[in-house]
Amino acid sequence: MKCDSLPTPPSAGDAERQLLLLALEMQNEELQAAYQQAETARTEYASLYEHAPMAYLTLGPTEAAMPLLTRCPVE
């Protein structure tokens, strides 16, 4: 029986890479959750803005009027 087939013990570099990978995976999960929350808030805000009972005017960075609501509810 040869000793060549024995697994080599993990090196310090392998353990460090595993820790970095775990940290990156956790950061990615947090980023995805934050993105989902922001997207949900944006969608809700856009819906409120678009379906408001009155017209809103949005000013751009140069204080010029941006396009108005695309539709106005009819009562």
Residue pairs with C-beta under 8 A, 6 or more apart in sequence:
49 56
49 69
50 69
50 70
50 71
51 73
52 69
52 73
53 73
53 75
55 68
55 69
55 72
56 68
56 69
57 65
57 66
57 68
58 65
58 66
59 65
59 66
60 66
